Amino acid sequence: MSAAEYDAELDASGLFCPEPVMMLHNRINDVEPGKVLRVTATDPSTTRDIPRFCQFLGHELLSHTEQDDRFVYLIRRGS
């Protein structure tokens, strides 16, 4: 995944629920509406929590992939 596919990044590796989503909540506010944030996490609960976060707050989950022991999300910030 190249940096051209996203505008900002958050590495929540090694953190456990609820920290990744709390960090995501703060970091997404630094991203302009319509821009893409790449989130990397190791906590499997993010596979449930991040899609719900996006749905609840109106952000678009563009992709979710697993790479080795990491979960990678691309999120387009809503307005």
N, CA and C atoms as a LAMMPS dump frame, in Angstrom:
ITEM: TIMESTEP
0
ITEM: NUMBER OF ATOMS
237
ITEM: BOX BOUNDS ff ff ff
-5.0000000000000000e+02 5.0000000000000000e+02
-5.0000000000000000e+02 5.0000000000000000e+02
-5.0000000000000000e+02 5.0000000000000000e+02
ITEM: ATOMS id mol type element x y z
1 1 1 N 0.848 -1.172 0
2 1 2 C 0 0 0
3 1 3 C 0.891 1.232 0
4 2 1 N 0.707 2.06 -0.977
5 2 2 C 1.574 3.224 -1.086
6 2 3 C 0.98 4.429 -0.37
7 3 1 N 1.845 5.358 -0.003
8 3 2 C 1.405 6.563 0.688
9 3 3 C 0.494 7.412 -0.186
10 4 1 N 0.514 7.191 -1.498
11 4 2 C -0.356 7.941 -2.391
12 4 3 C -1.829 7.59 -2.174
13 5 1 N -2.095 6.45 -1.54
14 5 2 C -3.462 6.003 -1.311
15 5 3 C -4.093 6.63 -0.069
16 6 1 N -3.305 7.298 0.753
17 6 2 C -3.847 7.908 1.966
18 6 3 C -3.122 9.216 2.266
19 7 1 N -3.777 10.029 3.085
20 7 2 C -3.268 11.367 3.374
21 7 3 C -2.649 11.491 4.765
22 8 1 N -3.026 10.612 5.667
23 8 2 C -2.52 10.642 7.043
24 8 3 C -2.498 9.214 7.568
25 9 1 N -1.802 9.039 8.675
26 9 2 C -1.616 7.684 9.197
27 9 3 C -1.721 7.674 10.716
28 10 1 N -2.23 6.548 11.24
29 10 2 C -2.285 6.315 12.679
30 10 3 C -1.81 4.896 12.927
31 11 1 N -0.797 4.736 13.766
32 11 2 C -0.305 3.414 14.135
33 11 3 C -0.741 3.131 15.568
34 12 1 N -1.707 2.233 15.715
35 12 2 C -2.222 1.857 17.025
36 12 3 C -1.748 0.45 17.392
37 13 1 N -0.656 0.009 16.807
38 13 2 C -0.11 -1.32 17.071
39 13 3 C 0.276 -1.459 18.532
40 14 1 N -0.034 -2.617 19.101
41 14 2 C 0.32 -2.895 20.48
42 14 3 C -0.675 -2.378 21.502
43 15 1 N -1.685 -1.639 21.052
44 15 2 C -2.689 -1.096 21.966
45 15 3 C -3.922 -1.981 21.959
46 16 1 N -4.648 -1.964 23.068
47 16 2 C -5.831 -2.794 23.206
48 16 3 C -7.061 -1.942 23.471
49 17 1 N -8.211 -2.508 23.152
50 17 2 C -9.496 -1.845 23.322
51 17 3 C -9.581 -1.221 24.712
52 18 1 N -9.973 0.024 24.794
53 18 2 C -10.563 0.9 23.782
54 18 3 C -9.566 1.882 23.164
55 19 1 N -8.276 1.725 23.449
56 19 2 C -7.283 2.716 23.013
57 19 3 C -7.232 2.961 21.503
58 20 1 N -7.252 1.923 20.635
59 20 2 C -7.172 2.214 19.2
60 20 3 C -8.304 3.124 18.711
61 21 1 N -9.517 2.878 19.174
62 21 2 C -10.65 3.688 18.727
63 21 3 C -10.588 5.084 19.34
64 22 1 N -10.109 5.19 20.559
65 22 2 C -9.954 6.51 21.175
66 22 3 C -8.928 7.33 20.399
67 23 1 N -7.825 6.695 20.017
68 23 2 C -6.809 7.392 19.226
69 23 3 C -7.352 7.755 17.842
70 24 1 N -8.125 6.847 17.247
71 24 2 C -8.741 7.107 15.951
72 24 3 C -9.673 8.313 16.044
73 25 1 N -10.452 8.376 17.088
74 25 2 C -11.385 9.492 17.273
75 25 3 C -10.637 10.827 17.298
76 26 1 N -9.503 10.87 17.976
77 26 2 C -8.707 12.097 18.028
78 26 3 C -8.014 12.386 16.703
79 27 1 N -7.458 11.364 16.084
80 27 2 C -6.667 11.551 14.861
81 27 3 C -7.533 11.933 13.669
82 28 1 N -8.737 11.376 13.566
83 28 2 C -9.593 11.67 12.408
84 28 3 C -9.959 13.151 12.375
85 29 1 N -9.964 13.8 13.531
86 29 2 C -10.273 15.23 13.583
87 29 3 C -9.169 16.075 12.957
88 30 1 N -7.967 15.534 12.842
89 30 2 C -6.849 16.244 12.215
90 30 3 C -6.853 16.112 10.694
91 31 1 N -7.71 15.232 10.189
92 31 2 C -7.781 14.951 8.754
93 31 3 C -8.929 15.769 8.159
94 32 1 N -8.682 16.411 7.031
95 32 2 C -9.726 17.202 6.383
96 32 3 C -10.815 16.289 5.825
97 33 1 N -12.071 16.743 5.82
98 33 2 C -13.149 15.952 5.22
99 33 3 C -12.802 15.543 3.789
100 34 1 N -13.068 14.284 3.472
101 34 2 C -12.777 13.744 2.146
102 34 3 C -11.391 13.137 2.012
103 35 1 N -10.518 13.397 2.966
104 35 2 C -9.166 12.831 2.939
105 35 3 C -9.178 11.446 3.594
106 36 1 N -8.125 10.678 3.34
107 36 2 C -8.068 9.287 3.776
108 36 3 C -7.021 9.101 4.877
109 37 1 N -7.44 8.397 5.927
110 37 2 C -6.575 8.053 7.055
111 37 3 C -6.302 6.555 7.01
112 38 1 N -5.037 6.192 7.119
113 38 2 C -4.647 4.773 7.197
114 38 3 C -4.4 4.441 8.661
115 39 1 N -5.075 3.402 9.151
116 39 2 C -4.932 2.968 10.545
117 39 3 C -4.359 1.569 10.551
118 40 1 N -3.323 1.368 11.361
119 40 2 C -2.73 0.051 11.559
120 40 3 C -2.929 -0.328 13.023
121 41 1 N -3.419 -1.546 13.266
122 41 2 C -3.673 -2.004 14.63
123 41 3 C -3.349 -3.488 14.733
124 42 1 N -3.142 -3.942 15.963
125 42 2 C -2.898 -5.364 16.2
126 42 3 C -4.013 -6.012 17.023
127 43 1 N -4.884 -5.217 17.591
128 43 2 C -5.971 -5.734 18.422
129 43 3 C -7.112 -6.249 17.536
130 44 1 N -7.441 -7.543 17.61
131 44 2 C -8.514 -8.09 16.773
132 44 3 C -9.877 -7.429 17.009
133 45 1 N -10.084 -6.823 18.157
134 45 2 C -11.377 -6.173 18.403
135 45 3 C -11.603 -4.977 17.474
136 46 1 N -10.535 -4.47 16.85
137 46 2 C -10.708 -3.363 15.914
138 46 3 C -11.513 -3.79 14.688
139 47 1 N -11.541 -5.092 14.379
140 47 2 C -12.32 -5.557 13.23
141 47 3 C -13.808 -5.34 13.459
142 48 1 N -14.212 -5.233 14.7
143 48 2 C -15.591 -4.925 15.054
144 48 3 C -15.753 -3.434 15.337
145 49 1 N -14.806 -2.879 16.098
146 49 2 C -14.951 -1.51 16.597
147 49 3 C -14.775 -0.434 15.536
148 50 1 N -13.821 -0.588 14.64
149 50 2 C -13.561 0.465 13.651
150 50 3 C -14.693 0.571 12.624
151 51 1 N -15.231 -0.537 12.088
152 51 2 C -16.399 -0.384 11.203
153 51 3 C -17.592 0.285 11.898
154 52 1 N -17.824 -0.049 13.156
155 52 2 C -18.922 0.582 13.904
156 52 3 C -18.654 2.067 14.12
157 53 1 N -17.407 2.403 14.438
158 53 2 C -17.01 3.798 14.609
159 53 3 C -17.328 4.579 13.329
160 54 1 N -16.925 4.026 12.195
161 54 2 C -17.143 4.704 10.913
162 54 3 C -18.637 4.875 10.628
163 55 1 N -19.388 3.821 10.834
164 55 2 C -20.823 3.869 10.57
165 55 3 C -21.516 4.882 11.475
166 56 1 N -21.18 4.88 12.738
167 56 2 C -21.821 5.748 13.713
168 56 3 C -21.5 7.218 13.47
169 57 1 N -20.254 7.516 13.048
170 57 2 C -19.833 8.903 12.903
171 57 3 C -19.813 9.405 11.455
172 58 1 N -20.246 8.564 10.513
173 58 2 C -20.39 9.017 9.137
174 58 3 C -19.113 9.056 8.321
175 59 1 N -18.142 8.226 8.684
176 59 2 C -16.918 8.103 7.897
177 59 3 C -17.045 6.871 7.01
178 60 1 N -16.31 6.853 5.9
179 60 2 C -16.398 5.734 4.968
180 60 3 C -15.206 4.793 5.139
181 61 1 N -15.492 3.553 5.475
182 61 2 C -14.448 2.537 5.579
183 61 3 C -14.183 2.031 4.16
184 62 1 N -13.074 2.464 3.587
185 62 2 C -12.741 2.118 2.208
186 62 3 C -12.23 0.698 2.077
187 63 1 N -11.417 0.272 3.039
188 63 2 C -10.889 -1.096 2.993
189 63 3 C -10.425 -1.532 4.367
190 64 1 N -10.411 -2.839 4.526
191 64 2 C -9.89 -3.489 5.738
192 64 3 C -9.136 -4.712 5.267
193 65 1 N -7.842 -4.754 5.554
194 65 2 C -7.033 -5.904 5.174
195 65 3 C -6.241 -6.388 6.38
196 66 1 N -5.838 -7.652 6.314
197 66 2 C -4.964 -8.216 7.337
198 66 3 C -3.621 -8.5 6.68
199 67 1 N -2.56 -7.986 7.3
200 67 2 C -1.2 -8.211 6.811
201 67 3 C -0.398 -8.77 7.971
202 68 1 N -0.042 -10.043 7.875
203 68 2 C 0.642 -10.753 8.96
204 68 3 C -0.234 -10.672 10.208
205 69 1 N 0.242 -10.056 11.269
206 69 2 C -0.548 -9.96 12.505
207 69 3 C -1.121 -8.561 12.692
208 70 1 N -1.256 -7.822 11.606
209 70 2 C -1.745 -6.441 11.672
210 70 3 C -3.031 -6.279 10.852
211 71 1 N -3.884 -5.406 11.353
212 71 2 C -5.115 -5.039 10.656
213 71 3 C -4.919 -3.631 10.113
214 72 1 N -5.191 -3.447 8.834
215 72 2 C -4.971 -2.157 8.193
216 72 3 C -6.308 -1.66 7.63
217 73 1 N -6.645 -0.433 7.962
218 73 2 C -7.905 0.183 7.549
219 73 3 C -7.616 1.465 6.777
220 74 1 N -8.376 1.708 5.728
221 74 2 C -8.365 2.991 5.045
222 74 3 C -9.734 3.617 5.267
223 75 1 N -9.742 4.811 5.855
224 75 2 C -10.979 5.477 6.242
225 75 3 C -11.01 6.855 5.604
226 76 1 N -12.095 7.131 4.861
227 76 2 C -12.292 8.47 4.31
228 76 3 C -13.136 9.26 5.303
229 77 1 N -12.596 10.391 5.723
230 77 2 C -13.314 11.204 6.702
231 77 3 C -14.578 11.789 6.074
232 78 1 N -15.652 11.694 6.825
233 78 2 C -16.91 12.3 6.398
234 78 3 C -16.897 13.789 6.705
235 79 1 N -17.983 14.436 6.339
236 79 2 C -18.054 15.895 6.56
237 79 3 C -18.435 16.255 7.974
